[in-house]
Amino acid sequence: MNDRLKVSTVVISDVHLGSEHSKVDELTRFLKSVDCDKLILNGDIIDGWKLQKNPFGRWKKSYTDLIKIIMKMMENHRTQVIYVRGNHDDFLDKLVPLILPNISIVSDYVHVSKGKRYYVTHGDIFDTITSHMIWLAKLGDYGYSFLLWLNKILNNYRRRHGKPYYSFSQRIKHKVKSAVSYISDFEKELVQIAANRHFDGIICGHIHQPADTWYEKVHYLNSGDWVESLSALVEYPDGRWEVYDYNKDGKMQKKTLKIAV
């Protein structure tokens, strides 16, 4: 029985290959289970910030396996791959734009489906801290890495005691007023940019917060990440979008999110 998920488009972001917190095995299992016409890699797939100090020591076989799966999707299913650079993979700037028959590396992208136009961007270009104060962004990255390290320690304890996985790092972010305000401002700013450019929607990543919501007439979508939320956006042939996340049984399931603002 073939139970592969068949969709038009899959969007993933923030895999952070090179970081010890990357859930690359889970992502590989997901991509093995899906057929799509288009795969959009929306930034921070490779974490150049982590790899630049010791690229050979940090690169794992599992990363190569993931790349092989994507290549098989291109070869066996004629999947078109769009790689939108992010801030952690800004080393790709020297290649942008690179347009090949099956894969493109770009700074941003316009996705057209069922007469609707979506602006696809990682999101970091609209983050003034990341764009103009790179040292401060990297300092914040260290703090985030500490949260993920703490999250790993606490979940190892929970696993030993038969308790399910729980993202303490996400919980902390949702409780910190400045983080909640940042996410809200980020969404509204990107939506306004999409509206000003007469797009029907915007698709982004960067903040590791999956979303499928509406700001008046603008559809805001965020693919989340493969560090904490383990989520992806999928688009069906009829133009519907849904957020999927990876559950504890090793399968992708629809995620319940707010749908209107």
DRENTIVO-763969 format. One record per atom (N, C-alpha, C): x, y, z; residue in three letters. Coordinates in pm, whole numbers, plus 50000, padded with zeros to 5 digits. Example, Ala and Ser with C-alpha at 12.3 -4.5 7.8 and 13.67 -1.06 7.14 Angstrom:
2
513194943150780ALA;512304955050780ALA;513204967050780ALA;512854977550708SER;513674989450714SER;512905000350787SER;
***
This chain:
261
500844988050000MET;500005000050000MET;500875012550000MET;500615021649908ASN;501415033849898ASN;500725045049974ASN;501285048750090ASP;500675059150171ASP;501505071950168ASP;502255073750061ARG;503055085850047ARG;502155098050033ARG;502575108850094LEU;501845121450084LEU;502125127549948LEU;501075130049870LYS;501225135649736LYS;500675149849735LYS;501565159549715VAL;501175173649720VAL;501875181249606VAL;501455193549587SER;502065201749483SER;503385207749530SER;503385212949652THR;504545220349702THR;504835216949847THR;506105215849879VAL;506555214450018VAL;507545225750045VAL;507385232350160VAL;508315242850201VAL;508915239050335VAL;510235238950341ILE;510935236850469ILE;511965247850487ILE;512335250550609SER;513355260750636SER;514045257450767SER;515145264350791ASP;515835263950919ASP;516145249650965ASP;516815242250877VAL;517275228850912VAL;518575229750992VAL;519405239550960HIS;520655242351031HIS;521605230451032HIS;521875225050914LEU;522895214650902LEU;524235220250950LEU;524855213351042GLY;526095218251103GLY;525905220951250GLY;524645222751290SER;524335224551431SER;524005211051493SER;524455208851614GLU;524185196051681GLU;522705194251711GLU;521935204951700HIS;520505204251733HIS;519635201651611HIS;520235200751494SER;519475198251371SER;518845184351373SER;517545183651343LYS;516835170751340LYS;516825165351196LYS;517995162951144VAL;518135159151003VAL;517575145250975VAL;517695136051067ASP;517165122551044ASP;515645122751030ASP;514995130751113GLU;513545131951105GLU;513115138250973GLU;513855148550929LEU;513535155050803LEU;513725145350686LEU;514785137550690THR;515035127850583THR;513885117850574THR;513415113050689ARG;512285103650689ARG;511035110150631ARG;510825122750662PHE;509665129750607PHE;509755130750455PHE;510895135250403LEU;511035136950259LEU;510945123750184LEU;511315112850250LYS;511165099650188LYS;509695095750173LYS;508835102250249SER;507425098550251SER;506535107650168SER;507135117050094VAL;506325126950023VAL;506725127849876VAL;505745130049790ASP;505965133049649ASP;505465147249625ASP;506285155649564CYS;505865169349537CYS;506445174249406CYS;505745183449344ASP;506225189549220ASP;507305199949245ASP;507205206449362LYS;508145217149394LYS;508535216249541LYS;509845217249567LEU;510375217549703LEU;511085230749722LEU;510575238849814ILE;511185251849842ILE;511975250749972ILE;513275252749962LEU;514175252850078LEU;514355267450118LEU;513595271650217ASN;513485285950244ASN;514465291050350ASN;515735288850325GLY;516775295150403GLY;517245287750527GLY;518495289850562ASP;519145283650678ASP;519085268450675ASP;519145262850555ILE;519215248350543ILE;520585243750592ILE;521615250550547ILE;522985248050594ILE;523375259450688ILE;523895256050804ASP;524295266250901ASP;525765269550882ASP;526025279150794GLY;527395283250766GLY;528085289150887GLY;527335295250977TRP;527925301051097TRP;528575290151182TRP;527945278451188LYS;528485267451266LYS;529625260351192LYS;529465259151060LEU;530415251350982LEU;531735258650954LEU;531705271950958GLN;532885279450913GLN;534125276950997GLN;533955273451126LYS;535105271051211LYS;535725257351191LYS;534865247351165ASN;535355233651150ASN;534425225851057ASN;534425229150927PRO;533465223150835PRO;533555207950824PRO;534755202550824PHE;534905188050807PHE;534545180450934PHE;534805186851048GLY;534475180351174GLY;532985180251204GLY;532265189951149ARG;530845191151179ARG;529955184351075ARG;530465182350955TRP;529645176450850TRP;529455161450875TRP;528205156950876LYS;527905143050909LYS;527365135550787LYS;527455122350795LYS;526925114050688LYS;525415116350670LYS;524725119050780SER;523285121350772SER;522955133650687SER;523855143450684TYR;523645155250601TYR;523725151350453TYR;524715143150422THR;524875138350284THR;523675130050243THR;523165121850335ASP;521985113650306ASP;520785122350272ASP;520625133350344LEU;519515142550316LEU;519635148450176LEU;520845152450140ILE;521065158150007ILE;520775147749899ILE;521155135349924LYS;520885124549828LYS;519385122549809LYS;518605123549916ILE;517145122049907ILE;516575133149820ILE;517045145349839ILE;516565156549758ILE;516925154449611ILE;518125149349586MET;518535146649448MET;517675135649385MET;517275125549465LYS;516405115049416LYS;515025120549382LYS;514545130049462MET;513265136549433MET;513325143749299MET;514445150149273MET;514625157149147MET;514685147449030MET;515365136249051GLU;515575126548943GLU;514345117848918GLU;513765112549026ASN;512675102849010ASN;511305109148995ASN;511105120849055HIS;509785127049053HIS;509785140648982HIS;510925144148922ARG;511065156948852ARG;510715168748941ARG;511015167349068THR;510745178149164THR;511625190249134THR;511015201849125GLN;511765214249107GLN;512175219449245GLN;513465221849264VAL;513985226349393VAL;514355241049385VAL;513785248949475ILE;514095263149487ILE;514775265349621ILE;516025269749619TYR;516775272249742TYR;516855287449761TYR;516155292349862VAL;516195306649897VAL;517195308350010VAL;518195316349989ARG;519235317650091ARG;518685324750215ARG;519275320950331GLY;518925327550456GLY;520125334750513GLY;520065338250639ASN;521205345250698ASN;522315335750742ASN;521975323550783HIS;523005313950823HIS;523675307350703HIS;523055307950587ASP;523705302750466ASP;523985314050367ASP;524405325550423ASP;524685337150339ASP;525955335450255ASP;526685324450277PHE;527835321450190PHE;527385318850046PHE;526075316550028LEU;525535314249893LEU;525385327149813LEU;525625338549878ASP;525475351449810ASP;526305352149682ASP;527455345449681LYS;528335345949564LYS;527745338249446LYS;526775329449473LEU;526165321449367LEU;524825327149319LEU;524205335549400VAL;522865340649369VAL;522925351149260VAL;522035350349159PRO;521115339149134PRO;521775328449047PRO;521495315949079LEU;521975304649000LEU;520775296648954LEU;520525296748824ILE;519345290148769ILE;519765278348683ILE;519405266248726LEU;519685254048652LEU;518355247148621LEU;518355236848535PRO;517095230448496PRO;516225225748611PRO;516815219648715ASN;516015213948823ASN;516155221148956ASN;517125230048964ILE;517355236849093ILE;517775251249069ILE;517265259949156SER;517625274049151SER;518035278649290SER;519075286949296ILE;519495293049422ILE;519265308049408ILE;518385313449491VAL;517955327349475VAL;517885334349611VAL;517785347549607SER;517645355249731SER;516195356049775SER;515265355549680ASP;513845354749709ASP;513145348749588ASP;511845346649598TYR;511165338849495TYR;509685342449495TYR;509045341549378VAL;507605343549368VAL;506965330249330VAL;506155325049419HIS;505455312349397HIS;504045315349348HIS;503695309949231VAL;502385312349171VAL;501605299349170VAL;500375299749221SER;499525287849226SER;498065291949225SER;497315285949134LYS;495875288349126LYS;495545303349119LYS;496355310449043GLY;496115324649023GLY;496555333649137GLY;497145327849243LYS;497615335749356LYS;499135336349358LYS;499645347849399ARG;501085350249400ARG;501565351649545ARG;502535343149581TYR;503125343549715TYR;504585348049705TYR;504935357549788TYR;506315361949797TYR;507045352849895TYR;508105346349849VAL;508855336949932VAL;510195343249971VAL;510415344550100THR;511655350250152THR;511965343650285THR;513245341750314HIS;513585335850443HIS;513085344650557HIS;513245357850543GLY;512755367150644GLY;513825375350711GLY;515075371150700ASP;516145378150772ASP;516425392050718ASP;516135394350590ILE;516425407350531ILE;515585418350595ILE;514485414550657PHE;513605424350722PHE;513865425150871PHE;514855417850916ASP;515245417951057ASP;516435427451071ASP;516205439251123THR;517255449351126THR;518445445051211THR;518195436651312ILE;519315431951394ILE;520225423051310ILE;519615413551237THR;520405404351155THR;521055411551039THR;520355421050979SER;520845427650859SER;521945437850888SER;521845444950999HIS;522755456051022HIS;523665454351144HIS;523375444751229MET;524205442751348MET;524505427851360MET;525325422851268ILE;525575408551259ILE;526185402951386ILE;527005410651455TRP;527635405851578TRP;526595403451687TRP;525565412151692LEU;524525410551792LEU;523645398451760LEU;523405396251630ALA;522635384651588ALA;523355371751628ALA;524675371651613LYS;525445359751649LYS;525475357751800LYS;525495368751875LEU;525425367752020LEU;524095361552060LEU;523005365651995GLY;521695359752021GLY;521665345051983GLY;522405341451879ASP;522475327551835ASP;523105318751942ASP;524095323952013TYR;524715316352122TYR;523715313952234TYR;522925324352265GLY;521915322852368GLY;520865312552329GLY;520475312552203TYR;519495302952154TYR;520085288752158TYR;521355287552124SER;522015274452129SER;522035269152272SER;522225278252369PHE;522205273952509PHE;520825268552546PHE;519755275352501LEU;518405270552528LEU;518195256652470LEU;518695254452349LEU;518545241352285LEU;519355230752358LEU;520525234352407TRP;521335225052486TRP;520595221252613TRP;520025231152681LEU;519255228552803LEU;518045219952772LEU;517405222752658ASN;516245215052615ASN;516605200252598ASN;517795197752540LYS;518255184052518LYS;518495176852650LYS;519105183552745ILE;519385177552876ILE;518085173952947ILE;517135183152948LEU;515875180753017LEU;515065169652952LEU;515115168952818ASN;514355158552750ASN;515005144752762ASN;516325144352778ASN;516985131552807ASN;516475126152940ASN;516295135053036TYR;515765131053167TYR;514325126153152TYR;513525133253075ARG;512125129353056ARG;512035115752987ARG;512895113552888ARG;512865100852815ARG;513205089152906ARG;514185091052992ARG;514575080353085ARG;513455076853182ARG;512555086353205HIS;511445084153297HIS;510125081753223HIS;510245078253095GLY;509065074453018GLY;508135085652982GLY;508625098052983LYS;507785109452950LYS;508035113852806LYS;507015119352738PRO;507175123452598PRO;508025135952583PRO;508475138352461TYR;509285150252430TYR;508495162952457TYR;509175172752512TYR;508535185752537TYR;509555196652507TYR;509165206552427SER;510095217052388SER;510105228252493SER;511045227352586PHE;511165237652687PHE;511615250852625PHE;512465249852523SER;512975262052461SER;511855269952393SER;510945262852325GLN;509795269752265GLN;508905275752373GLN;508715268252481ARG;507865273152591ARG;508435285952649ARG;509745286452666ILE;510395298352720ILE;510185310152626ILE;510355307752496LYS;510165318452399LYS;508745323852402LYS;507775314952420HIS;506375319052421HIS;506005326652549HIS;506845325352653LYS;506565332052779LYS;507295345452791LYS;508355347052714VAL;509145359452723VAL;508465370252641VAL;508095380952706LYS;507315391552643LYS;508005397252519LYS;509325399352527SER;510045405152414SER;510035395952293SER;510105382552319ALA;510085372952209ALA;508715372652143ALA;507655372852224VAL;506295372952170VAL;506065385552087VAL;506525396852137SER;506375409552065SER;507165409251935SER;508365403351939TYR;509195402551819TYR;508505394451711TYR;507945382951747ILE;507265374451650ILE;506085381751588ILE;505305388651671SER;504155396151622SER;504575407151526SER;505605414751564ASP;506085425551478ASP;506655420151348ASP;507345408851356PHE;507925402551237PHE;506825398851138PHE;505765392451186GLU;504665388351100GLU;504015400451034GLU;503715410551113LYS;503015422251060LYS;503865429850958LYS;505175430550984GLU;506055437550891GLU;506115430450756GLU;506245417050759LEU;506315409550634LEU;504995410050559LEU;503895409650633VAL;502575410550569VAL;502415423950500VAL;502885434550565GLN;502775447850505GLN;503605448750378GLN;504765442550378ILE;505605442450257ILE;504895435150144ILE;504275423750176ALA;503535416250074ALA;502375424450020ALA;501665431250109ALA;500535439450066ALA;500985450949977ALA;502085457450015ASN;502595468749936ASN;503005464449796ASN;503445451949782ARG;503885446849652ARG;502775439249579ARG;501585439949635HIS;500385434049573HIS;500485418749558HIS;501065412349659PHE;501055397749663PHE;499845392949742PHE;499395380849712ASP;498275375049787ASP;498725369249920ASP;500015365949929GLY;500505360250054GLY;502015360850063GLY;502525356850177ILE;503975356650198ILE;504345343750269ILE;505465337750228ILE;505955325250285ILE;507355327650339ILE;507575324750466CYS;508875327650525CYS;509265316950627CYS;510405319050690GLY;510915310450795GLY;511545319350900GLY;512795316650935HIS;513655325351016HIS;513365325351165HIS;512095326551205ILE;511795328051347ILE;511425314851414ILE;511505303651340HIS;511245290251395HIS;509855289251458HIS;508895295551394GLN;507535295851446GLN;506545292851334GLN;506105280151319PRO;505185276951209PRO;503885284751220PRO;503335288651104ALA;502105296551105ALA;501355295050975ALA;500055295850985ASP;499155296150870ASP;497985304750912ASP;498065317550878THR;497065326950926THR;496825337950824THR;495825346050850TRP;495465356950758TRP;495515370250832TRP;496115380150766TYR;496035393950811TYR;495215401250706TYR;493915402450734GLU;492965407850637GLU;493025399450509GLU;493495404950398LYS;493485397450272LYS;494825390850240LYS;495795392250327VAL;497125386750302VAL;497315373850381VAL;497715363250311HIS;497925350250371HIS;499375349250420HIS;499545347550551TYR;500885346450609TYR;501185331950642TYR;502295326850587LEU;502705312950609LEU;504145312550656LEU;504405304450758ASN;505765302450806ASN;506005287550822ASN;507095282650764SER;507375268250763SER;507985263050893SER;508285271850987GLY;508835267351115GLY;510295263451103GLY;510665251551152ASP;512075247751152ASP;512195232751176ASP;513465227851166TRP;513785213851196TRP;514825213251307TRP;514585221951406VAL;515375222151527VAL;514465219951648VAL;513315227051648GLU;512365225951758GLU;511005220751713GLU;510365228051621SER;508985224751586SER;508875213051488SER;509945210251411LEU;509955199351313LEU;508715200251224LEU;508615211051150SER;507395213851074SER;507705217350929SER;506675216250846ALA;506785219350704ALA;505445224650655ALA;505505232550550LEU;504285236950482LEU;504045227850363LEU;502795224050341VAL;502455216450222VAL;501295223250151VAL;501375223250018GLU;500305228849936GLU;499715217749850GLU;498405216649853TYR;497705206349776TYR;497425211449634TYR;497105202349543PRO;496825206549404PRO;495725216949390PRO;494795217349486ASP;493705227249477ASP;494095240749536ASP;495355242249579GLY;495815255149630GLY;495725256749781GLY;495195246949851ARG;495105247649997ARG;496485245550060ARG;496725252850169TRP;497965251450243TRP;497685245650382TRP;498615237650432GLU;498535232550567GLU;499925231450627GLU;499995232550758VAL;501245230350830VAL;501235215950881VAL;502315208850855TYR;502485195350908TYR;503615195651009TYR;503495187651114ASP;504645186251204ASP;504905171551233ASP;506095168951279TYR;506605155351298TYR;506235150851439TYR;505445140251450ASN;505005136051583ASN;505945125551644ASN;505665121651765LYS;506565112751839LYS;506615098751779LYS;505625095251693ASP;505615082251628ASP;506435082051499ASP;507055093351467GLY;507885094051348GLY;507105096551221GLY;505915102351234LYS;505095105351117LYS;504725120151115LYS;504445125150996MET;503995138950984MET;502485139351002MET;501995149451074GLN;500575150951094GLN;500195165751080GLN;498935168251049LYS;498465181951037LYS;498545188751173LYS;498965201151170LYS;499105208551294LYS;497975218551307LYS;497375219251423THR;496285228651447THR;496875242151484THR;496525252351404LEU;497035265751425LEU;495895275651415LEU;496145287851459LYS;495155298351440LYS;495035300951291LYS;493845304751244ILE;493645306351101ILE;493225320351062ILE;493015329051154ALA;492575342451115ALA;493005352551220ALA;493245364751175VAL;493595375851264VAL;492705387551229VAL;
***
